[in-house]
Amino acid sequence: MHYELAKDFVVLTGKAYLEQLDSNITGDKITYLVKEQKMQAFSDKGKRVTTVLVPSQLQDKNKAPAEKKGN
């Protein structure tokens, strides 16, 4: 694992595995921008990235705040 504190950037290599609640991702390399909560996963040629996403966790994150209507 490599963590760049100034950039809030994490790199996991080897048999990289990242888990949040019941969702997870596995690959040869995972990069994660902490503040932006953006992740990318990579695998060597001929290998796959595996991702398990729990739908209820996606729905909660994708809910937009209700818009206020003015008169």
Summary of the structure (lengths in Angstrom):
residues: 71
radius of gyration: 16.0
end to end distance: 53.6
largest distance: 58.8
contacts: 137
relative contact order: 0.19
helix: 15%
strand: 48%
